[in-house]
Amino acid sequence: MAEVKRDYYEVLGVGKDADDAAIKKAYRVLAKRYHPDMNPGDQEAEKKFKEASEAYAVLSDPEKRRQYDQFGHAAFEGGAGGAGGFGGFDFSGADFSDIFGDIFGDLFGSSRRGARGGNGPMKGPNIRKSIRITFEEAVFGCEKELDLVLKDPCEDCHGTGAKPGTSPETCPKCGGRGQVVYTSQSFFGTVQNVQTCPNCGGSGKVIKEKCPKCSGSGYTASRKKIQVTIPAGIDNGQSVRIRDKGEPGVNGGPRGDLLVEVNVSRHPIFQRQDVHIFSTVLISFAVAALGGDVRIPTVDGDVIYTVKPGTKTDTKVRLKGKGVPSLRNSQVRGDHYVTLVIQTPERLSAEAKEALRKFDELTGNTLRQTAGAEKPEKKKKKGFMDKVKEAFEE
């Protein structure tokens, strides 16, 4: 009696409305779990792998999926044998390349996409550091010094890593190519996966006798001071790139770069948004009413600004060109926006209070606008005994 096939959607564990990405993701998980190379000798795992592969071959092909949705398994019965299939099923048209690249990459320690091509020159890794500067230093730029430990080619072996008088030898595993080809047999046929040689690390060379000074690394570390020029207008979180101050390159490649991230300290008065600066200045009632000069702090120093008579609180003032320089053109600066806030005095002398009352009488007598009006009586809060008394009276 023929074995009854399970529903393909059920095999992959997806719904009938699943898109191509969901189907591929589901099959990738099952293929890695049940692949014969990961389960040698396990016939049950091989059976599940074939079942999942058959389901994926149908559901990943739009035309085959349409036929399956309409006729079920009957759509493929008795018609599609061939060299590419098993059990009478045709796998032609199904794309397994990226999935098996991941599977065999896991088997051999890295993915095909991550393999380095050959043993040619490669740029060294970048070094990342951070530095803290003040608000004013970010606005106008500055010079800073970093103390770093950097690697340089070993003076004894000149960067080869081999003992002086000897030379690195060609790697016997990869033949100097820096790559090895792993071959795996599956029911789809022979699958080849190119990986970085684990013996030489992709360099194509092996060292028999290591340099005693650098222990075969080819590099020696030393502490150095690096000057960092912080450009005017830099903002918090931005980085300065110093070329060729990173890690040494591989196989004669150039050095990496030094990336210095800038952290700007908060300012007690100023706030920044892009190239503009914002601050608040308190003014007296007299200056707001009568007008007068006030001193406004800016990054360039104090500026004298004349307040117009009758100025209201929260009035905005724009100081053109007193903001932050543009990184693209330091000659172009943003603006400084100041909010004028009228300050109410908290302590007044008797003379000042009397003068203020006379001022009020002359400007509307607002202090006496409620004269003669009855104030609402405040209800006296009842105590415990009052509540007991009311209870007995009821």
Number of C-alpha atoms within 10 A of each C-alpha: 3 4 5 7 9 11 13 25 17 12 19 23 16 16 12 12 8 13 12 13 10 15 20 17 14 17 25 21 13 19 22 20 15 21 21 22 16 17 14 11 10 13 12 12 19 20 14 18 20 19 18 23 22 20 21 25 22 22 26 19 14 11 11 16 19 14 16 18 14 11 11 14 15 11 16 17 11 9 11 17 15 13 12 15 15 15 10 15 19 19 21 12 12 15 13 16 10 11 17 20 19 17 22 25 20 14 14 15 11 18 19 21 12 10 16 17 13 17 20 15 13 16 18 20 16 19 17 13 14 14 14 14 17 14 23 18 18 23 25 17 19 15 10 13 11 14 10 15 12 17 18 16 18 20 13 19 23 14 21 24 27 26 21 15 9 15 17 16 13 17 20 13 17 20 13 20 21 25 25 19 12 14 12 12 11 11 12 12 9 9 15 15 19 21 25 27 24 14 17 21 15 25 22 25 24 20 19 14 16 21 23 14 18 21 15 19 18 23 22 17 13 10 10 12 11 14 12 17 14 20 20 21 25 25 21 17 11 13 19 17 16 18 12 16 19 21 19 25 17 18 18 13 13 17 21 20 20 22 19 20 18 20 19 20 14 13 11 8 12 18 15 18 11 13 21 19 21 18 18 18 16 16 20 16 18 13 18 20 15 12 16 16 13 17 14 17 16 18 16 10 9 11 14 11 13 12 18 14 13 13 18 14 15 14 11 13 16 12 17 12 15 19 25 27 25 19 16 10 10 15 10 13 19 19 17 23 20 21 16 22 19 20 14 10 8 5 8 10 8 9 9 11 12 12 12 13 15 12 12 14 13 10 9 10 12 11 10 10 9 9 7 7 7 7 7 6 6 6 6 6 7 8 8 8 9 10 10 10 10 9 9 7 6 5
